[in-house]
């Protein structure tokens, strides 16, 4: 014989004597007097999204994956700070440095583990996380010496390093260091 509480539940309070999923989210029945429906609990990181009239809402992923960020085409997910850097428009590395006592000293950087003074007018940027391939782009911000303006070029690119050369604009293809304390900056874009 059913208890009084079970009778109250089955006679209009919930429409069912028990619920099948612990901690499940409840939704109204398919009619105004139909039994409630248990939508379930979803998984960590999901949100409950409505699907329109006559359809139960459902748990769905709302955070962009790395793959979605890399393709940059999804319009139904949101980006967390930990995934933002995977978008093609995001800088993957940057460094700002100056020459102090003949050696490069990093001012600020992202994804740059160190700089190597390779030769006169040449600095190797060492990446903390390598690129997927060596077809990345580099944006330079000026450098100069007391006698000339220096043009920066990406001389050699590997997935883990970038060799940056500074060439004199007065004597073409002549490598030269910037003056002590002057700042040089590089920003890298590509796939990691």
Buried (B, 14 or more C-beta within 10 A) or exposed (E): EEEEEBEEBBEEEBBBBEBEEEEBBEEEBEEEEEBBBBBBEBEEEBEBEEEEEEEBBBBEBBBBEEEBBBEEEEEEBEBEEEBEBBBEEEBBBBBBBBBEEEBBEBEEBEBBBEBBEBEEBBBBBBBEEBBEEBEBEBEBEBBBBEEBEBBBEBBEBEBBBBBBBBBBEEEEEBBBBBBEEBBBBBBBBBEB
